[in-house]
Amino acid sequence: MLILSRRTNEKIIIGANAEIIITILEDKFHRHQHPIRIGIEADENIPINRAEIYYRLKAEEKYADKN
């Protein structure tokens, strides 16, 4: 199980081509002061990334393809 912490409006992207995007809409319990924790279970072949990591990896792939 992968456990991630996210704050309101942050995203988690599941799948190599962003097939699933989870957005934290509101965190009433912590009043936006602390990130919430999310547990995700998936097969090993399904990548799960924080959005900022996903977009960085995609940019690196695009750069590598040009060179």
Secondary structure, 3 states (H helix, E strand, C coil): CEEEEECCCCEEEECCCCCEEEECCCCCCCCCCCCEEEEECCCCCCCEEEHHHHHHHHHHHHHHHHC
